[in-house]
């Protein structure tokens, strides 16, 4: 069996780095440090035995918040300050609900 030859690096498409401010698709997202509710969400969630994955979407246009609660996965993609505040408020309600 013959394997295909790898493409030369000059032929390969360079992926867009969402953290590169020079990237063409990068949008300005809210600074997470400006939202103290995030710490509350993380503290309550971790105390409840949940996990979190927080990253940026591949195109850099939004955050990706994934709450790992047992087998359940809850995902939100806030792309501006209002959506981020709504996401954090919703997560706080989720953990405050008995």
C-alpha positions, 0 to 999 in steps of 0.5 A: 500500500502506498501512502500519499506524500505529505503536502509541502508547508507552502501548500498547506492552508494556515489555520486562523489563530483566533488569538492573533489580533492581526487575524482577519476574522477576530472580533473584540470579545469582552474581557473575562476579568471584567466579570466577577460573576465568572469566579462565582460560577466556577466556585459554585460549579466546581463545588457541585462537582461540575466541570467547565471548558471555556475557550474561543470559537475557532473563528474568534467570534465568540466564547464557548462555555461548556458546562460538564454536569455528569453526562449532560453538556450545556453549551453557550456561545456569548459574543458580546458583553450582554450575552456574556452577562446573560450566560453567567446569570443563567449559570448562577441560576442553574447552581442556585436551583435546588 
